[in-house]
Amino acid sequence: MTDKMSRSARRNKKTTKKKTSGKRPIWKTILFTILFIGLAAGIVGGAVGIYWIATAPDLDPDKLNVPLSSTLNDKYGEPFTTLELENREQVKYEDLPQVLIDAVVATEDARFFEHKGIDLRRLGGAIVANITDGFGSQGASTITHQVVENFFLSNEKQIKLKVQEQWLALQLERKYSKEEILEMYLNKIFYGNNSYGVVAAAKSYFGVEDLNDLTLAQAAILAGLPQRPTAYNPFRDPELTAYRMNTVLDLMVRHGKVTEEEADEAREVDIVAMLAEPEESSTKYGAFIDKVADEISEKLEGINIYTDGLKINTTLDTNAQERVELLLTDTEANPLNYGSDNVQGAIVVTDTKTGAIQAIGGRRNSTGSQELNYAIDKRPNLQPGSTIKPIMSYGPAIEYEKISTYHQINDDAPYQGPGMEKPINNITRTYSGWVSARTALSQSLNVPAVKLFEEVGADRAKSFGEQLGLDMPDDLYASDAIGGGSLTVTPLEMASAFSVFGNGGVYTEPYAVESVEFPDGSTVELRPDSEPAIEDYTAYMITDMLKTVFTDGTWASGSMGGLPVAGKTGTTNVDDGSAGDRWFVGYTTNYTVSTWVGENIVDGKRVGLPDSVDWTIAQQMFRETMLHVSEGIDTADFQQPDSVVKLAIERGTNPPELASDHTPAAQKVTELFVRGSEPTTTSEKFDQLDAVSGLNATYNEDDHSIHVEWDYDTDSDVSFAVSASVDGGSIQELATTEDMSLDISEVEAGAKYTIQVVAISNENNSITSEPASTSITVPGGDEEEEEEENIPPVSGLSATYMEDQGIIDVSWNYDGPPAAFEVTVNGGQTQTVQSQGIEISGTFSPGETYSISVTPIGQEGDVRGDSQSTSVSIPQAEEPEEPEEEPVEEAPEPEEDEDEGEEAPPEEDETPDEEEPSDE
């Protein structure tokens, strides 16, 4: 009976088992939770989606035909222009050539005639891309979507707008045919060059009145323009237009619209040759508006500033803009003379602190239409010349190696480094030996720049340039250090890079648009953030060296009205060796101005500037712009950061040594060091020796001579230079001796001799002592002189500075008849005493030497003995502060001074001739 279990017990056991086995596994709980959350999210998402659809705007037919003008405001919020599309014409679908339809559909929406407004295949790919790469990384817009977006919605990348876009696209497809939708698209789209719709674009770019006359190449260009109408504008950048055209032709081949042979034939066209003459535009400030259009195109995809009814708040300073336009226009009011009608130029003005673009002058005598804009377009491929030296060589060397402005570089000969096919020369073909970084940069010497570039390394130079916002090539070479390599820049890029130096090392991407307000009242802020790019010590030290350009450098003759300004010249050359470009980029704490002058592009090639062009024309453009924008406002000087130390260095020391108390002013130079790397050793080259003491002169009647003797208490290896003057005449050196006495023979009777002795180091004859002097009158023959013999001079005259009491203690010996003693200090202040000593009080200047003479006077006052003199130096309390700017060492006079005078040849620092690997 014990192995049997009661029914009650079995029931209880079964119940217990059930409870145990009924517990849900953890994975089921998680799965159930996920499904529940997903279902809830789906319900919520669906509800939100339904709400968004319900609040979507209506398909108002009136909006399908009315473009909205945009207003542009200046930096003060005042409107300066309204962009209206006067250049627009409508076209019916039946008037569209098949080649244009094929090009547009293949480029924008290959399955346009197949889907119902939404391309599900394209949508699926966009969803995956947005999940993997972030929302907004790829769109799924069909042509129908673009019509909806352009006419009814903004282009912001918001889920709400994308949902509404899908819904409205379906509604549009229900109300209108495919042909009508394509017709809307082609009549609405902005094609650049102030052209609204494909008809206006065909006329504007190619002079084609009838769309059926379009060639395959022209149709491909038109189909490719709407993606980036400003960038792909063939008037501004035919090379980029050709790249986009080839993309469209590839798509047409892929989708079977043309054959590969037909596409290849179209690729052979000369885009520039088939362009129509650009028309003048009445829109103000066209070069600046080019930048506004570029910026909005890059930051707000699909936005059309000519049709979308925007209020665009820009950074434009109309005062600065009108000035740069005046300077680039041939009018009597323009103070500049370019010397040739075929010379082009560009000017950019930015705010040094914020990066805000104040003005852009894109070319000389601009028509105002969207043409080649030399200030911002990359197509001219402008080489920067020597303006790049602070960025490629000196800036990186300070940033990474912490060199000083005194850093010595050997400018000894033409330089040909490893792998260089030809040597680098200075343009003057003269070489200065060891020069400081300050001198090398301000004089724009090529050899030091290349040596420093190779010392820093191409990788670090590239990184430094990128930090300043430049689009650096993959590889840099020695020629890039002097601006003649593969690196090309725009004036706007150079202004932006130099402003980092003026802004303490902080970089802000240059921008022309503060914000954009849409017709529905929503606003998008477009002002970029600022960020530290380089160390503040690098920025300040480069600035301080570039200030020297205006005092002792390549534009020492440039008058800037007292503005604290820094800048750099630059010149390049072209294939025939002539000057191709002239640059000047400079800045104050308020503004940065970049100027460029070069010859027009002829048949796709750059040609050199004619001799009639003044070699300082870019500097003149800079001066006329900077002085104008700075007028009436305070311009603060650049502030030295705590990371920089300013020291007086003894010129010629290498490595640098501090100037001593005795270094002559002409041998001192004030230079900057990164704190912690400054020199601590003081030069001993000009240390002063102790002066001789006990100097005394006596007349020897037997041989009619003067015996001079002195004391010198030192173990130093010295000699003594003895000099004398007669009756106050010029002092003449008599002899140099290592003895401490000297006899002067054949002296002149009745004459007064002033004798001076100076100690000289035998190791360095530039190290000397202060002179000690005494006087004696040789007896003559009359009674007065014999009476005077009865008043002998004092002896043992000495003077000691008592620092703790602030007095000079003077004492002497006297062996003669009763007399008073006249004490004279520095030949002026006189006091008569009866004792054989005096304490002279007063204010004594540290570092100064005071000469003290004592003359005995007979009791009657009419007989005077000979004067004896000594001197005392007041010790230097501490190193005096040097002036704010000391002159730097001067380079040897070049054979041809190219930087001063109107008749000077091209800038001395800049471009090597045809033997150079660069265009400096």
Steps between C-alpha positions, in 0.01 A plus 500: 500500500794730549576523125157618416397863508158625594288671234520818700876487510528430125266788432712726710814385324347546157389846594847584615647375170260707302600810681864429438468412133269798431774763558578672160863486378683836502540509120128477452453792736751709306344407166152578629621836630663588167188404306287705735727804472516459123123476474459804724759693302331400178166620630653828623703541180200434289299751693774759463529422131127541454522833682784618279309398189189674626696822558679488165443805276245479222603459139419857409514527118583869526830417666604289204559805282609786729867523604573696817775764515764490772633794701863533609585707808840642588683456832284769658172335393434751221381359162750560221347306211204291396558197279226474243482263207436725205681261268237223476278346232250214504522191281238235421585135522432447130770759422769313696753310288542131582873543562426745784228278648735201491784695659282635783325170577825298490664747738223580746252211498566203270161332579299824484253371242452173692435589866198673654693784657706288739784280375487212750832353388672834541320560828621169643861583417464844657354351822798266534744784435331724755517225761867422436627850424260723693175670418514718195808333353312387189168598351246308296357802319335437168425778254152508651652545847712789375196676354320463834802617695568799277140619485350406837762402762838611633801278451580441867593141579218432746303177520177701506581670168610173341171336596307796363712491186411135435131568555489807277696318228228234488234771486683687223524183290121448536417853386757546222652290226868410481540740209347786699720426803817496287385823340460657847845382596678638194318834524573540872858381547778759544789450260736768623604819320166659596320244284165359614382204298664308222402744223675793668800281580541386139497860382725627778773239465488401132294764322253226399152641432333169405558209738489261204833646391674373815789261447555194716784677683286807566207288621735311734634826642149634561392173663797513735470865606207484748698293749749787558411785263757744634790257513427341160449835326714466183574875497669462838656154480492319164719219638254418777218529248675244279533265796128525572413460129701177486306369800169568323625333180606193699149478650341533156714214371417288807126547450512442125422855390813538284779275382855513632614631163250786512608585854870498403429736211319739736793492743727644232323836484673823604269633768644852500469524121127421499410750774311818416626843602402561866240771551538782748295477816332784683537320834729684742810344652508198268832359629372493858168346391701226324636403842154517658365268231793259539462492875128436503538237229757316712320530834134484394453243228234582243447861604470755219577852614334642188163327533441391857397830659779503759620770735877454506697677771854546374829635634535765228648839591372716217761769573781247453329339198463829317865580570635176355272531197629854442859379519425233237323734259656732243362831619658837566426459870718189521843596642659187352655461157520138386716579198313267263139433400567127496602482867260332740472551874310394810456630854353331807428665836416288805449565868821379668320389817186335363585387146200694367556607139460878477556547128599311186634651180510211253656657192576827329215672316251229588171485309327388820386171349621162613840499336841375605549633854874511569441564870321172575519271194764227497523470122777757445726272711685794651832422661554700821863603448685618809179572688508130588833517686348577843271199453737245349825580683506750783162425658558122527855558627370715786200275565685168512867589558444814710762696310541867587477801275880516541547138384809497278487354146801483272423689182840424357444387141241357259344193660443164337363249748449125461287414200500854363571518129604865506635728773288764671635854467418826667350728238781753545763226457666638815543313826538636850651218704340443838171689526220496753158356423362854530738635237453202270120531506474877482754509215329193347820308436439172318792290624420534874131427435580174321756392761251565780226313309724195470594528867132499600396230253235495230247308710500754780492789254197340333326452834567863593352626173191287547453644849483843335229383260706443185419212266842339502623262226590143592871564467707810561844574362770761552348723233180520705698672778539804274157477335594348168391137536175310475314701765248744352288747693237770468525851646217408739691195625811710559305764690348229717837337570676826591215606727590208728831675571316822578242327719735335749497162326120459478352390164152570370394382157437814293130552448265741328163383640397541863154347468219420255132563573245301297156627391334297778699695762744222588868600521824308451820634659803452275776680689786253554664434834848625586767265630865520605718406205857583606678611817464863600879535511523393135235752396661788688859428397406470131305824532793677661732388219248604234480846656870528411404477132379861531813625680800307371353252253370469147260792539695729731381794291135415562332776700204372702414813694620368834275190494641199689502269200673181388523357150689312232582560136498230235592461134482200268616443147369319195665266253690773317653623827303823515301607805162328495340620821549759769357454848472683826323358803494703819296557811427711805310387807182613320535408134687262273547603137624274220587650162602330176596629157568283196459480128180374343480136402562484124403180314494314828855605593640754742726764347741733675432855610626770262781730609252788517353359821645656815672234706333636816146494357377231742643695794327815378169313478551380857585846631209673327259237636635468855531874562144553377332231711707601806415868477321635804524187714745398771755242397663332798850360477560127523531388863800290602380182675658365819644213298742740328809663651665812352876526562795716397745274317857584408514511123714231340486246783413148383348341701341817633637669811349778703646845452712609796498833680789607282376379162483806272149599395588437135587142590169429674190360329164431663362157414218269608525154656249238602495509880714220635731495198660842544880532547640548850868561420618861490764598249839598640625648176450858612559461878665813642831487678573688823643846451856578604545675834751742649568662166760775551716714273817688605734726309869401482696820458826317431395345171200723435251209509181396676503181699161327519429210734196310623387196693296202382395235749406199290638176369342560158718487191479866400687777326461875545430753230641841593366807322543873549361833383685833506326820609156348447567373149401161362624202694766289331614152593867503605576138569373163620695336778471214743695705760325726746703810417600701197729799432387767256807671361557834325198663651399855415589766755201676648254252347232319694498124442192289575605137519262204472565131571269216392542132592460258203455123511780315320253216428232718341598856417134601480482463880628816666467704816365845557778760443683652795649844447721759661639837398833680539632833377859505384691794656548790261742795574303796631449601864139384514598149404776500761248610757274222390780254560461584864145345490559134420214273381329262736613137498335167571165624375233230528121479486281218632123457466344408838190315383348457846520877564441617144808727498835526320789520746793700352840533673847623409840594641663844486856604578538873447425844635155566647231465236129438447382235260256546214308178429326474162260219396464420126647836409202688638396498864780655714553525875797637696609334826785548743537131592676229302178315426130543426182294499292572190132423535216513249318278253738279306393309189581128495751414231624860469865605553577821689828690445633689805787752491670674793695825460698661787456879532738731688378698796484816294292325243713620210735204487370159395673168493456236232174302497499131569211280383354163574171327416249269661231281341162448662420129486208379290210406728324272252462440129317800349203429281577517134292713264187337362664445164874473442632491147593158379823423327526634152563273207783604268399758247369304195633569157154618405266634769169361388293608795561871529457776243271514205766391254589182687468169310260226619495425869835379621372211702265335274537303184794289384568522131452218255774307678288468813269208576252756629345826398645712772 
